[in-house]
Amino acid sequence: MDLDELQAGTSILLPEIEEAPKSRREFYGHIHRKLNEFRARGLPLPEDLLRIERILEDDFCAESQGR
């Protein structure tokens, strides 16, 4: 991913999370909703957001299993 793609992907979320999310789950919700907007419009999904979403999902899964 080049710098322009990275900046575009992360700048998409900034207006929505200017107030710091209160939890990782809230942050995950912002990312998940933004990715769903991209999917609904048929737009390419920013890799950085997909990566963050996967990391958080893995963390939540591990927490729920007591790891």
Buried (B, 14 or more C-beta within 10 A) or exposed (E): EEEEEEEEBEEBBEEEEEEEBEEEEEBBBBBBEBBEEBEEEEEEBBEBBBEBBEEBEEEEEEEEEEE
